[in-house]
């Protein structure tokens, strides 16, 4: 790993945006490289300083009204020519400039705060459109810090990061809580948080969005514990949902964790007469590298012969 790559990704590391493998590689490199360690330390100090400043959240009604006015303005604005886009598009003339990570973060934060302040001044004195407060948009969330459930209660507490750390509390049926849990299953660097999120979502696997998140975790999560939680939550749907059956078959054939493959094999027993399941079992019984899987597949096939 080169120092240049580390410098470009230090901010992502600080804001917990790097995937597990990249975060591990960065930490290993920093442990060996004094220059990169100093860069990371300086960036963390800068982040700690910025975090001390309070960020005033704009009222939800103001944000909703501002977005509506922006959409109306964009719909009625004519597209300018090349020179006009070049002059008024900052990205066009900032692309050649490689900003330092700390300076880039400062410009982003100052620009964001200035934009909100200007919008508030323009809208001040007008009657805002009364709309209900909305759940946090995924695009504004940088990561989920922790998920906890109060013992003996349905109340869930989720700490998540935007520009600053926020916290949401509510029951599992709360739409805001569900959105944050779904976000955590796909977008969080912390495997423990992903596991907590999947564990809670398995309580409502009949929800379409929840089942999609569990399927995604089973297929793509890098942590075997998270995948095992996901397959446990999907187990009761193997018989009735073809998508779940296919995902469990994929896990049985391709997953690297023997325990998860064994769990998949047990879940498929109620549908062992299905042609696709039988073909997979025959292949495993004949040539699977894992002796236990090979033996269990043969046992399931022998039970099918007795039924026939």
C-alpha positions in Angstrom: 0.0 0.0 0.0 1.4 3.4 -1.0 1.4 6.5 1.2 -0.4 8.5 -1.4 -3.4 6.1 -1.1 -3.4 6.4 2.7 -3.4 10.2 2.5 -6.3 10.2 0.1 -8.4 7.9 2.4 -7.5 9.2 5.9 -10.7 11.3 6.1 -12.8 8.3 5.1 -11.1 6.3 7.8 -11.8 9.0 10.4 -15.5 9.2 9.4 -15.7 5.4 9.5 -16.5 5.2 5.7 -13.8 2.6 4.7 -14.8 -1.0 4.3 -13.3 -3.6 6.7 -10.5 -4.8 4.5 -9.4 -1.3 3.5 -9.6 0.0 7.1 -7.4 -3.0 8.2 -4.8 -2.3 5.5 -4.7 1.4 6.3 -4.2 0.7 10.0 -1.4 -1.9 9.2 0.4 0.7 7.0 0.1 3.5 9.6 1.6 1.2 12.2 4.7 0.8 10.0 5.0 4.3 8.4 5.9 7.3 10.7 4.9 9.9 8.1 1.4 8.5 7.6 1.0 8.1 11.3 1.7 11.8 11.8 -0.8 12.6 9.0 -3.5 10.5 10.6 -2.8 12.1 14.0 -3.0 15.6 12.6 -6.3 14.8 10.8 -7.8 13.3 14.0 -6.8 16.5 15.9 -8.4 18.6 13.3 -11.6 16.5 13.4 -11.7 16.7 17.2 -11.4 20.5 16.9 -14.1 20.8 14.3 -16.4 18.6 16.4 -16.3 21.0 19.3 -18.3 23.5 17.4 -22.1 23.1 17.6 -24.0 22.8 14.4 -27.5 24.3 14.4 -29.9 22.0 12.7 -32.4 23.9 10.4 -36.1 23.3 11.1 -37.6 20.5 9.0 -40.2 22.8 7.5 -37.5 25.2 6.3 -35.6 22.3 4.7 -38.7 21.0 3.0 -39.7 24.4 1.7 -36.2 25.1 0.4 -36.0 21.8 -1.5 -39.4 22.5 -3.1 -38.3 26.0 -4.2 -35.0 24.6 -5.5 -36.8 22.0 -7.6 -39.1 24.6 -9.0 -36.1 26.8 -9.9 -34.2 24.0 -11.6 -37.3 23.0 -13.7 -37.6 26.6 -15.0 -33.9 27.3 -15.5 -32.4 27.1 -19.0 -29.2 25.2 -19.5 -26.3 27.5 -20.2 -23.6 27.2 -22.8 -20.1 25.8 -22.3 -18.5 29.0 -21.1 -21.3 29.8 -18.7 -21.1 26.3 -17.2 -17.3 26.6 -16.9 -17.6 29.9 -15.0 -20.4 28.9 -12.7 -19.4 25.3 -12.1 -16.8 25.2 -9.3 -16.1 21.6 -9.9 -14.9 22.3 -13.4 -12.1 24.5 -12.3 -11.4 22.8 -8.9 -10.8 19.3 -10.5 -7.1 19.9 -11.2 -6.5 21.1 -7.6 -5.7 18.4 -5.1 -6.8 19.7 -1.8 -5.3 18.3 1.5 -7.8 16.1 3.4 -8.1 18.5 6.3 -8.6 21.6 4.1 -11.1 19.7 2.0 -13.1 18.9 5.2 -13.0 22.5 6.4 -14.2 23.8 3.0 -17.1 21.3 3.0 -18.2 22.1 6.6 -17.9 25.9 6.1 -19.8 25.8 2.7 -22.5 23.6 4.2 -23.0 25.9 7.2 -23.0 29.0 4.9 -25.5 27.6 2.6 -27.9 26.7 5.4 -27.5 30.2 6.9 -28.1 32.0 3.6 -31.2 29.9 3.0 -32.5 30.7 6.5 -32.0 34.5 5.9 -33.9 34.3 2.6 -36.8 32.3 4.1 -37.0 34.3 7.4 -40.3 36.2 7.7 -42.1 33.9 5.3 -44.6 31.3 6.4 -43.0 27.9 5.9 -45.0 25.0 4.6 -46.1 22.8 7.5 -44.8 19.3 6.9 -44.2 16.5 9.3 -40.6 15.8 10.4 -39.0 13.2 8.2 -36.7 10.4 9.0 -33.0 11.1 8.4 -32.1 10.6 4.7 -29.5 7.9 4.0 -27.4 10.4 2.1 -26.9 12.5 5.2 -25.8 9.6 7.4 -22.0 8.8 7.6 -22.2 5.8 9.8 -24.0 4.0 12.7 -22.1 4.0 16.0 -24.1 1.6 18.1 -27.4 -0.2 18.4 -29.0 -1.3 21.7 -32.3 -2.7 22.9 -33.6 -2.0 26.4 -33.9 -5.4 28.2 -37.5 -6.6 28.4 -38.7 -3.8 26.2 -39.3 -3.1 22.5 -37.5 0.3 22.7 -34.4 0.6 20.6 -31.7 3.2 20.8 -29.4 4.0 17.7 -26.5 6.4 17.7 -25.6 7.5 14.2 -23.3 10.1 12.6 -24.1 13.0 10.3 -21.8 16.0 10.7 -22.1 15.3 14.4 -23.3 12.2 16.3 -27.1 11.9 16.6 -29.3 9.5 18.5 -32.7 8.1 17.7 -35.0 6.1 20.0 -38.2 4.2 19.4 -39.7 0.8 18.9 -38.9 -1.6 16.1 -42.1 -0.6 14.4 -40.9 3.1 14.2 -40.2 4.0 10.6 -37.2 6.0 11.5 -35.7 3.1 13.5 -36.3 0.7 10.7 -34.6 3.0 8.2 -31.5 3.3 10.4 -31.4 -0.5 10.9 -31.7 -1.1 7.2 -28.9 1.4 6.6 -26.7 -0.2 9.2 -26.9 -3.7 7.5 -25.4 -2.4 4.3 -23.3 0.7 5.0 -21.6 0.4 8.3 -17.9 -0.4 8.7 -18.4 -2.0 12.2 -19.3 -5.7 11.9 -20.7 -5.7 15.5 -23.2 -2.9 14.6 -24.2 -4.8 11.5 -24.7 -7.9 13.5 -26.9 -6.1 16.1 -28.9 -4.5 13.3 -29.5 -7.9 11.5 -30.4 -9.5 14.8 -33.1 -6.9 15.4 -34.4 -7.1 11.9 -34.9 -10.8 12.1 -37.8 -10.1 14.5 -39.7 -8.7 11.5 -38.6 -10.7 8.4 -42.0 -10.6 6.9 -41.4 -7.0 5.9 -40.3 -6.9 2.2 -37.5 -4.3 2.8 -36.3 -6.3 5.9 -36.2 -9.5 3.9 -34.2 -7.8 1.1 -31.7 -6.6 3.7 -31.3 -10.0 5.2 -30.8 -11.5 1.7 -28.2 -8.9 1.0 -26.4 -9.6 4.3 -26.4 -13.4 3.6 -24.9 -13.0 0.2 -22.4 -10.1 0.6 -21.5 -9.4 4.2 -17.9 -10.1 4.9 -18.5 -11.2 8.5 -19.6 -14.9 8.9 -21.4 -14.0 12.2 -23.6 -11.4 10.4 -24.3 -13.9 7.6 -25.3 -16.6 10.1 -27.7 -14.2 11.8 -29.2 -13.4 8.4 -29.8 -17.0 7.4 -31.4 -17.8 10.8 -33.9 -15.0 10.2 -34.7 -16.2 6.7 -35.0 -19.9 7.7 -38.8 -20.0 8.0 -39.2 -18.6 4.4 -37.2 -21.2 2.6 -40.3 -23.2 1.8 -42.5 -20.4 0.5 -40.1 -17.8 -1.0 -38.0 -19.0 -4.0 -35.6 -16.0 -3.6 -34.8 -17.1 -0.1 -34.4 -20.8 -1.2 -32.0 -19.7 -3.9 -29.9 -17.6 -1.5 -29.7 -20.5 1.0 -28.6 -22.8 -1.9 -25.9 -20.3 -2.9 -24.7 -20.1 0.7 -24.6 -23.9 0.9 -22.5 -24.2 -2.2 -20.3 -21.1 -2.0 -20.0 -19.8 1.6 -16.5 -20.1 3.1 -17.8 -20.8 6.6 -18.6 -24.5 7.4 -21.0 -23.6 10.2 -23.1 -21.5 8.0 -23.1 -24.2 5.2 -24.3 -26.7 7.8 -27.1 -24.4 8.8 -28.1 -23.9 5.2 -28.2 -27.7 4.7 -30.5 -28.1 7.7 -32.8 -25.3 6.5 -33.2 -27.0 3.0 -34.4 -30.3 4.4 -38.1 -29.4 4.2 -37.7 -28.6 0.4 -35.2 -31.4 -0.4 -37.6 -32.8 -3.0 -37.2 -29.6 -5.1 -35.3 -30.5 -8.2 -32.7 -27.7 -7.8 -32.1 -28.6 -4.2 -31.7 -32.3 -5.1 -29.2 -31.6 -7.8 -27.1 -29.5 -5.3 -27.3 -32.3 -2.7 -26.2 -34.9 -5.2 -23.2 -32.8 -6.1 -22.2 -32.2 -2.5 -22.7 -35.9 -1.6 -20.3 -36.9 -4.3 -17.5 -34.4 -4.3 -17.7 -31.7 -1.5 -14.4 -31.1 0.2 -16.0 -30.9 3.6 -16.4 -34.4 5.0 -19.3 -33.5 7.3 -21.2 -31.6 4.5 -20.7 -34.6 2.2 -22.0 -37.0 4.9 -25.0 -34.9 5.7 -25.9 -34.5 2.1 -25.9 -38.3 1.7 -28.1 -38.7 4.7 -30.7 -36.2 3.3 -30.6 -38.0 0.0 -31.1 -41.4 1.6 -34.2 -40.0 3.5 -35.6 -38.9 0.1 -35.1 -42.4 -1.3 -37.1 -43.8 1.6 -39.9 -41.3 1.0 -40.0 -42.2 -2.7 
